[in-house]
Amino acid sequence: MIQSIIILPAILAVINSVTANEEINPALLKQPWTAKWIAHPTDSVHVYGVYHFRKSFKLDEKPEKYVVHVSADNRYRLFINGNAISEGPARGDLWHWRFETVNLAPFLKVGNNVLAAVVWNYADERPFSQISHHTGFLLQGNDTFSKQVDSCTQWKVYRNSAYSMIPINQTSVNGYACVGPGDAVDGTQYPWGWQEENYDDSDWLQARVVGRAAPRGLHDAATYWLLTPRTIPPMESTVQHLGRVARSEGIQADEDFCKGKPLIIPADQTVSILLDQTCLTVGYPELTVSGGKGAKMKLTYAEALVDDCLQKGQRDSIEGRKIIGYFDTFISDGGSHRLFRPLWVRTWRYLQLDITTQKDPLTVDNLQSVFTAYPFQEKGSFACSDSSLDAIWHTGWRTARLCAGETYLDCPYYEQLQYVGDTRVQALISLYVAGDNRLMRNAIQLFNDSRTPDGLTSSRYPTSMPQVIPTFSLFWISMLHDYWMHVNDPSFVESFDIGIRGVLDWYERRI
């Protein structure tokens, strides 16, 4: 019998954790940008492609601040002098296209510096949560000094032919999924070191301009993407090792392998190593290998193993079960310390590494992952005389964390979509446990942005596949009421008056 329960929320009567981005030059929110959207000079911007962009520039002295604003379609990852410093853009739609603001100063040096970015467009195979117009990259300096790195035809670009897509279907994942494709990377065609300062890009092409850049609110600007600042913090990135070795075939892999100990795969060998994280996780697996030219590697991800009837059953069960799920592949070029990392996040409890070597042995230098999620911190607490409920609290909070990224997620493995019905509950958890309302505000704004001409909101958003469930629009209003009850921010709530009235009018016309 439960004798007593105490839940201590993290929120106060007054919380407003949204931080105004003081780094943005106000002029950039009122007038067209000097930077231009750029892309490859000859490739179609409407098809699948992975592209690298580079810009070299010199500094006579190291500045205290060097602020730039960056965005892309579909996604990007930005480097300065080889250091990864930003990724995005935070998801939105063409009328509300996010950009990130980054201070490069800590990574700059006197003399030559190099900005580099990888940009990819999954085209028709992109996740349902990804809205897109066409391939493009944008980087804008915040002031006169930093405008020397504005994206324009002075940037260089390279199409990475090492990449191809592995489309997901119902058979490959044993169920419905719409999170985008897997990555197939041929290391023999990869431009290793492309993001480093000393890389030779002399054979790269000059980028071409594919669009003007302008902020939202400047409605006379001819642009495909109406730019607006990111309102949420960067995602958490924490290195984690991969649990335990659940089984191995063709080679003996012990627990030290999960802790970063190198493993040598002999020539002409096929091996399989099943890793159990012991709980579900979300992140970027990072596989580093040396030698083994032509070796083929496959990383398969799953929530649980399945039996011969493709049933999951007990999630801890391994004996007599196999892995089915989306996967990535990588072919080694024989170089040293080659790092494979998928372009988009993966979700798994079980990760299976299958390797087939050719005439040279392959060394797996390391296999780890970088956990990524919205940076919620557990500040609320739970106490109860029934200690068995502690596990439920911890499991619930872990679930809330896995289902929160740049938006709230209905599930991290299969869909990664933000539904109003789920989000209302998730947002309350965020308030009570973390005391952080920024992702809730972001969700409220996104659903308002999704309103259809008849007045209703989309049931899930952002999405390239529209869906309207009328009652979910009422849940959105209820979510606004939740925010109003918990956060002293009446002006934010009042800003959605038109949207609220539109939903209620839709219902009133049907009474």
ABEGO torsion letter per residue (X at the ends): XBABBBBBBABBABBBABBBBAABBAAAAABBBABBBBBBAABBAABBBBBBBBBBBBBABBBABBBBBBBBOABBBBBBGGBBABBOBBBBBAABBBBBBBBAAAABBBEBBBBBBBBBBAEAABBAABBBABBBBBBBBABAAAAAABBBAABBBBBBAABBBBBBBAAAAGEBBAAEBBBBBBAAABBBGAABAABBAAABBBBBBAEBBBBBGBAABBBABBBBBBABBBBBBBBBBBEBBABBBGBBBBAAAAAGBBBBBBBGBBBBBBBBAGBBBBEBBBBBBBEGBGBBBBBBBBABBBBAAGBAEBAABABGBBBBEBBBBBBBAGBBGBBBBBABBBBBABBBBBBBBBABBBBBABBBBBBBBBBBBBABBBBBABAAAAAAAAAAAAAAAAABBABBBABAAAAGBBBAAAAAAAAAAAAAAAGBAAAAAAAAAAAAAABBAAGBBBABOBBABBBBBAAAAAAAAAAAAAAAAABBBAAAAAAAAAAAAAAAAAAAAAX
